[in-house]
Amino acid sequence: MPADPAAHDVWDVGAGYDAYIGRWSRLVAREVVAWLGAAPHGRWLDAGCGTGALGDAVAALAAPEVVVGLDRSMGFVAHARARTGARRAFAAADAQALPVRDGAFDAVVSGLVLNFVAEPARMVAELTRAARPGAAVALYVWDYAAGMEYVRRFWDAARALDPAAAALDEAVRFPLCAPGPLAALLEGAGLGSVEVRAVEVPTVFRDFAECWAPFLAGQGPAPAYAASLPEDRRAALREAFRATLPVSADGTIALRARAWAARGAR
Ligand SMILES: C[S@@+](CC[C@H](N)C(=O)[O-])C[C@H]1O[C@@H](n2cnc3c(N)ncnc32)[C@H](O)[C@@H]1O
């Protein structure tokens, strides 16, 4: 197992990511865009756009002039570009050094990215710089410690079998993903009227196969950890994870996912 936990932050294959987290990020994204209540015809920036979940919500709900998605993963950028249409633009870029003019956007958003960058304060400063005066800057991250049940149960099972997995658990790696630290980061970047709220969405799986398969696609820390295990240990983890789940009589598995969403005004 690599010594650096960030080596497990694999973001490459769009379809695998969408089946794992993208599908749930989409539900949070809709709530966050509605929360912003931005005026139509705005220019939006989606930093760390991945496969386009948050930009899709902007396009569907906010009548934007354009949504620009930037992400470091060439694979995700290509995937997003191929599946979206008019008023969308994508490019590869680092969210900590955005290749955009100061104040170029009417709204700046980012979903599930902040905890994965090396310097979160630098990223928030960049999001703020990209926003015009008065514009909203908003982001969300999972509540890895408790509310993102799907990922939480995975790491609980992994840690029970392998003490070394604790160092990879996103709750351990990312204490930033909590209301106090998020508010402090936004305020530290000079944003005003900062608010943090919980956004809860249902994460319902048809059956255990649908619930487990995304962990085999290797996209993101938990799947990359699962992929790093030899077959016998991966099978043991699968059964330990299965044992944590509330499986209904019809086979469905209904979990909840909570994100912390933060917003401020430039
Ligand atoms: C959990 S995914 C979130 C993707 C998308 N925003 C969503 O909500 O589905 C994390 C994303 O952050 C991107 N990322 C990580 N570090 C980055 C950086 N320094 N600059 C830009 N993107 C980054 C990854 O490539 C990946 O697409």
Ligand as a Chemical Component Dictionary entry (heavy atoms), coordinates in Angstrom:
data_LIG
# 
_chem_comp.id                   LIG 
_chem_comp.type                 NON-POLYMER 
_chem_comp.pdbx_formal_charge   0 
_chem_comp.three_letter_code    LIG 
# 
loop_
_chem_comp_atom.comp_id 
_chem_comp_atom.atom_id 
_chem_comp_atom.alt_atom_id 
_chem_comp_atom.type_symbol 
_chem_comp_atom.charge 
_chem_comp_atom.model_Cartn_x 
_chem_comp_atom.model_Cartn_y 
_chem_comp_atom.model_Cartn_z 
_chem_comp_atom.pdbx_ordinal 
LIG C1  C1  C 0  -14.959 13.650 -5.801  1  
LIG S1  S1  S 1  -14.540 14.286 -7.370  2  
LIG C2  C2  C 0  -15.792 15.557 -7.562  3  
LIG C3  C3  C 0  -16.122 15.819 -9.010  4  
LIG C4  C4  C 0  -17.365 16.667 -9.257  5  
LIG N1  N1  N 0  -17.179 18.033 -8.832  6  
LIG C5  C5  C 0  -18.572 16.063 -8.614  7  
LIG O1  O1  O 0  -19.164 16.710 -7.742  8  
LIG O2  O2  O -1 -18.951 14.950 -8.986  9  
LIG C6  C6  C 0  -13.087 15.220 -7.023  10 
LIG C7  C7  C 0  -12.571 15.961 -8.239  11 
LIG O3  O3  O 0  -11.563 16.867 -7.851  12 
LIG C8  C8  C 0  -10.623 16.909 -8.900  13 
LIG N2  N2  N 0  -9.386  17.506 -8.365  14 
LIG C9  C9  C 0  -8.589  17.026 -7.380  15 
LIG N3  N3  N 0  -7.579  17.876 -7.169  16 
LIG C10 C10 C 0  -7.745  18.906 -8.046  17 
LIG C11 C11 C 0  -7.025  20.114 -8.297  18 
LIG N4  N4  N 0  -5.936  20.436 -7.604  19 
LIG N5  N5  N 0  -7.490  20.930 -9.260  20 
LIG C12 C12 C 0  -8.603  20.634 -9.967  21 
LIG N6  N6  N 0  -9.311  19.517 -9.753  22 
LIG C13 C13 C 0  -8.895  18.669 -8.804  23 
LIG C14 C14 C 0  -10.507 15.472 -9.334  24 
LIG O4  O4  O 0  -9.906  15.324 -10.592 25 
LIG C15 C15 C 0  -11.970 15.066 -9.301  26 
LIG O5  O5  O 0  -12.598 15.334 -10.522 27 
# 
loop_
_chem_comp_bond.comp_id 
_chem_comp_bond.atom_id_1 
_chem_comp_bond.atom_id_2 
_chem_comp_bond.value_order 
_chem_comp_bond.pdbx_ordinal 
LIG C1  S1  SING 1  
LIG S1  C2  SING 2  
LIG S1  C6  SING 3  
LIG C2  C3  SING 4  
LIG C3  C4  SING 5  
LIG C4  N1  SING 6  
LIG C4  C5  SING 7  
LIG C5  O1  DOUB 8  
LIG C5  O2  SING 9  
LIG C6  C7  SING 10 
LIG C7  O3  SING 11 
LIG C7  C15 SING 12 
LIG O3  C8  SING 13 
LIG C8  N2  SING 14 
LIG C8  C14 SING 15 
LIG N2  C9  SING 16 
LIG N2  C13 SING 17 
LIG C9  N3  DOUB 18 
LIG N3  C10 SING 19 
LIG C10 C11 SING 20 
LIG C10 C13 DOUB 21 
LIG C11 N4  SING 22 
LIG C11 N5  DOUB 23 
LIG N5  C12 SING 24 
LIG C12 N6  DOUB 25 
LIG N6  C13 SING 26 
LIG C14 O4  SING 27 
LIG C14 C15 SING 28 
LIG C15 O5  SING 29 
# 
